[in-house]
Amino acid sequence: MFASDLLEMLYVGSADGAITALVAIGFSLVYGVGGVTNLAHGAYFMLAGYMLLWILTWGPIFSELIWLSVVIVLVIIAFIGALSYLVLIKPLQNSHINMILITFAFAFFLELIVKEISGTQPEPIDQYKLSDIIVVIGGVSMEVRVLLQIIIGLITVAIFGLFINKSKLGKSIRAVSQDKEAATLMGINSDRILLYTFIIASFLAGFAAYLAIPGANLMGPSMGWNYLTNSMAVVILGGLGSLTGSVVAAFILNYAMSFTLVFIPKGEIWTAIVPMVVIVVMLLVRPRGIFGKKELK
């Protein structure tokens, strides 16, 4: 019994961890490069999910060619990420508190748009799941969709890591995140790099939504706040601006949440507060996080 419960914990934690990692590395990337705490980041995830639902219901061509719908959604959400930087963030770069407030307001604005179009009631989107097959491993029923979600999520994280470390743009992003002034002196346009990071971050959030939402029981206009809270907990736990820390912390956090769900009585009630507990404890005990530096510039 314990072995099957442990396997279930690992199954649930890995599935949620892969999605949270994709969302959190985008949040961490924007903070690491521009020092921007983008409170609209969770709203990108939510909006991508709803846009996918809207496009898939437009006509047979979109429901049959799901990949086309996904491409359209990812292009639109990346454009929204770029627009949010150009219109909201860039004019307020000298005021950190104003950037927080404007992204907070933008998140609510996107949520209100979704509520106006689709209403406030959660909607099912399980008819567009990647697979309906269920396999039993170690006495635990596992959806092939979720196993694919884990595999594709990890592959995407690995590709992103190679992009950051090996590509010219990735090296420029790292240079700006390490020392913006020195990077500028080397001829790197830091404003353009920050624009690219917003595009990449929103793209990753949209792709995470594609992996997670089809097959989920319900999605609602307010679900973006949960992913934002989890991303903030992950970034604080892993270390502000550390992409490696964000990936590791995403799995640590979600294993802690799945442990609470599986092993703690009435775990579904306590699971929701785990990210907040992580945030408070880490800020008190080790504010720089597991992989964070002693000083952040």
C-alpha positions in Angstrom: 0.0 0.0 0.0 2.8 2.4 0.9 4.7 1.6 -2.3 1.7 2.4 -4.5 1.0 5.6 -2.6 4.7 6.6 -3.0 4.5 5.9 -6.7 1.3 7.9 -7.0 3.0 10.8 -5.2 5.9 10.7 -7.7 3.5 10.4 -10.6 1.5 13.4 -9.6 4.5 15.5 -8.5 6.4 14.8 -11.7 3.5 15.8 -13.9 2.9 19.0 -12.0 6.6 19.7 -11.6 7.2 19.5 -15.4 4.5 22.1 -16.0 5.5 24.3 -13.1 9.1 24.2 -14.3 8.1 25.5 -17.8 6.1 28.4 -16.3 8.6 29.2 -13.6 11.7 29.4 -15.8 9.9 32.0 -17.9 9.1 34.0 -14.7 12.7 33.6 -13.5 14.1 34.5 -16.9 12.3 37.9 -17.0 13.4 38.6 -13.4 17.0 37.6 -14.0 17.4 39.7 -17.1 15.4 42.8 -16.3 14.6 42.6 -12.6 10.9 42.5 -13.6 8.5 40.8 -11.2 5.8 40.1 -13.9 2.6 39.4 -12.0 0.8 38.8 -15.3 2.9 35.7 -16.0 0.2 33.3 -14.7 -2.4 35.1 -16.8 -0.4 34.2 -19.9 -0.9 30.5 -19.0 -4.7 31.0 -18.3 -5.2 33.0 -21.5 -3.4 30.5 -23.7 -5.7 27.8 -22.3 -8.8 29.7 -23.1 -7.5 30.8 -26.6 -6.9 27.1 -27.4 -10.4 26.3 -26.3 -11.9 29.1 -28.4 -9.9 28.3 -31.5 -10.6 24.6 -31.3 -14.4 25.3 -31.2 -14.3 27.6 -34.3 -14.6 24.8 -36.8 -13.7 21.3 -37.8 -10.4 22.3 -39.4 -9.0 23.5 -36.0 -10.3 20.6 -34.0 -8.9 18.1 -36.5 -5.6 20.0 -36.9 -4.8 20.6 -33.2 -1.2 21.4 -34.0 -2.3 24.3 -36.1 -4.4 25.6 -33.2 -1.5 25.3 -30.9 0.8 27.2 -33.3 -1.7 30.0 -33.6 -2.1 30.2 -29.8 1.6 30.3 -29.2 2.2 33.0 -31.7 -0.6 35.1 -30.2 0.5 34.6 -26.6 4.1 35.5 -27.6 2.9 38.6 -29.3 0.9 39.6 -26.1 4.1 39.0 -24.1 6.0 41.3 -26.4 3.3 43.9 -26.3 3.1 43.9 -22.5 6.8 44.7 -22.4 6.7 47.5 -25.0 3.6 49.2 -23.7 3.6 48.5 -20.0 7.1 47.5 -18.8 9.6 49.5 -20.9 8.1 53.0 -20.0 8.3 52.1 -16.3 11.7 50.4 -16.1 13.0 52.9 -13.6 10.2 52.2 -11.1 10.1 48.6 -9.8 6.9 49.2 -7.7 5.1 50.7 -10.7 6.1 47.6 -12.8 4.6 45.3 -10.2 1.4 47.3 -10.0 0.9 47.6 -13.8 1.5 43.8 -14.4 -0.9 43.1 -11.5 -3.5 45.3 -13.2 -2.8 43.7 -16.6 -3.4 40.2 -15.1 -6.8 41.3 -13.8 -7.5 42.9 -17.2 -6.8 39.7 -19.0 -9.0 37.8 -16.5 -11.9 40.2 -17.0 -11.6 39.8 -20.8 -11.9 36.0 -20.4 -14.8 36.3 -18.0 -16.6 38.6 -20.5 -16.2 36.1 -23.3 -16.6 32.8 -21.5 -18.2 33.7 -18.3 -17.1 32.9 -14.7 -17.9 29.2 -14.7 -15.0 26.7 -15.2 -15.1 24.9 -18.5 -14.1 21.4 -19.5 -11.5 20.8 -22.2 -10.8 17.1 -21.7 -12.0 16.3 -25.3 -8.7 17.6 -26.6 -6.3 15.5 -24.4 -3.2 14.1 -26.0 -4.3 10.5 -25.3 -7.1 8.6 -23.7 -5.0 5.5 -22.9 -4.6 4.5 -19.2 -1.9 2.1 -18.0 -1.5 0.5 -14.6 2.0 0.6 -13.2 2.7 -0.7 -9.7 -1.0 -0.6 -8.9 -1.4 3.0 -9.9 -3.5 4.0 -12.9 -1.5 6.4 -15.0 -2.7 8.4 -18.0 -0.5 8.2 -21.1 -1.4 11.9 -21.6 0.3 12.7 -18.3 3.3 10.6 -19.0 3.7 12.4 -22.3 3.3 15.7 -20.4 6.2 14.8 -18.2 8.4 13.6 -21.0 7.7 16.6 -23.4 8.0 19.0 -20.5 11.4 17.7 -19.5 12.6 17.7 -23.2 11.4 21.3 -23.6 13.4 22.3 -20.4 16.5 20.5 -21.8 16.1 22.3 -25.2 15.7 25.6 -23.4 18.9 24.9 -21.4 20.8 24.2 -24.6 19.4 27.4 -26.2 20.5 29.5 -23.2 24.0 28.0 -23.0 24.8 27.4 -26.7 23.0 29.9 -28.9 24.2 33.4 -29.6 20.9 34.9 -28.3 21.0 32.7 -25.2 24.6 33.9 -24.5 23.4 37.5 -24.9 20.6 36.8 -22.5 23.0 35.4 -19.9 25.4 38.3 -20.4 22.6 40.9 -19.7 21.4 38.9 -16.7 24.9 38.8 -15.2 25.9 42.5 -15.9 23.6 44.7 -17.9 26.1 47.6 -18.1 29.0 45.4 -19.2 26.8 43.7 -21.8 25.8 47.1 -23.2 29.4 48.1 -23.5 30.0 44.9 -25.5 27.4 46.1 -28.0 24.4 44.1 -26.7 21.1 45.9 -26.9 19.7 45.1 -23.4 16.3 46.5 -24.1 15.9 44.2 -27.1 17.2 41.3 -25.1 14.5 42.0 -22.4 11.9 42.1 -25.2 13.1 38.7 -26.4 12.9 37.3 -22.8 9.2 38.4 -22.5 8.5 36.7 -25.8 10.2 33.5 -24.7 8.6 33.5 -21.2 5.1 34.0 -22.6 5.8 31.3 -25.2 6.8 28.8 -22.5 3.8 29.6 -20.4 1.6 29.1 -23.4 3.2 25.8 -24.3 2.8 24.6 -20.6 -0.9 25.4 -20.9 -1.1 23.3 -24.1 0.5 20.3 -22.2 -1.5 20.7 -19.0 -5.0 22.0 -19.8 -6.3 19.5 -22.5 -7.3 16.6 -20.3 -7.6 18.6 -17.1 -11.1 18.3 -15.6 -11.9 22.1 -15.6 -10.2 25.4 -16.2 -11.4 28.7 -14.9 -10.5 32.4 -15.4 -8.8 32.6 -12.1 -6.5 29.7 -12.5 -3.5 31.8 -13.6 -3.1 33.1 -10.0 -2.3 29.5 -8.8 0.4 29.1 -11.4 1.8 32.6 -10.5 1.9 31.7 -6.8 3.6 28.4 -7.6 6.1 30.1 -9.9 6.9 32.7 -7.2 7.4 29.9 -4.6 9.6 28.0 -7.1 11.8 31.1 -7.9 12.2 32.0 -4.2 13.0 28.4 -3.3 15.4 27.9 -6.2 17.0 31.3 -6.2 16.0 34.6 -7.8 17.2 34.6 -11.4 18.6 31.0 -11.3 17.1 28.9 -14.1 18.6 25.7 -12.8 17.2 26.5 -9.4 13.8 27.1 -10.9 13.7 23.6 -12.5 15.0 21.8 -9.4 12.7 23.8 -7.1 9.6 23.1 -9.3 10.0 19.4 -8.7 10.8 19.9 -5.0 7.7 22.0 -4.5 5.4 19.7 -6.4 6.7 16.6 -4.7 5.9 18.4 -1.4 2.4 19.2 -2.6 1.8 15.7 -3.9 3.1 14.2 -0.6 0.7 16.4 1.3 -2.1 15.3 -1.1 -1.4 11.6 -0.8 -0.1 11.1 2.7 -1.7 13.9 4.9 -5.3 13.5 6.0 -7.5 15.9 4.2 -4.5 16.7 2.0 -6.5 18.4 -0.7 -7.2 21.2 1.8 -3.6 21.6 2.9 -2.0 21.3 -0.5 -3.0 24.9 -1.5 -1.0 26.5 1.3 2.3 24.6 0.6 3.6 27.2 -1.9 2.9 30.0 0.6 4.6 28.1 3.4 7.6 27.6 1.1 7.7 31.3 0.3 7.6 32.4 4.0 10.1 29.8 5.2 12.6 30.5 2.5 12.4 34.3 2.9 13.1 33.8 6.7 15.7 31.1 6.5 17.5 31.6 3.2 16.2 34.6 1.2 18.6 34.0 -1.7 17.2 30.5 -2.3 19.0 27.2 -2.9 21.0 28.3 -5.9 20.8 32.0 -5.5 23.8 34.3 -5.1 24.6 36.3 -2.0 24.1 39.5 -3.9 21.7 40.1 -6.8 22.6 43.0 -9.2 
